[in-house]
Amino acid sequence: MTTSPSTQRKSIGRTRFILYFGVLGFGLLSATLFVAWSLYTKEDLSTAQIVIPFIAFPLSGVAWGAVMWSILSNSSKPKNDDAPKEE
């Protein structure tokens, strides 16, 4: 039996979703790619130029994960357009 993605998402919970997909999946991956590209394109980087992305990108990943959670939660709700409306 397979479960739907929305059921899987709800089973891990909002906090874990944000940590896994926002902080780890978006934040740390983006920070790693950004620092790797910076090291490749520049001759030398200061410690701050290496450390700050590993703080800033995961923090933005929290926001990204929360926004994605709310978007995906709203899109998985059934729409009752055919339901009779009370007047």
C-alpha positions, 0 to 999 in steps of 0.5 A: 500500500502506498501513501500519498505525499500529503499523508507522508508529509503530515506524518513527519510533522511540521517541525521535522518537515521544516528541518529536513526540507528547509534547513537541510534540503534548502539551507545547507545545500545552498550554503555548500554550493554557494561557498564551493562556487565562491572558492572556485571563482575567488582566489581567497576568502575570509573566514566570515565569507565562509561561515556567514552563508552557513548561518544565513542560508539555513535561517532562510531555509526555515522560512522556505520550509514554513512557506512550503509547508503552508502551500502544500497543506493548502493545496492538499485540502479538498475544495467544496465548490459543488457543495450547496451554499447557505444564504 
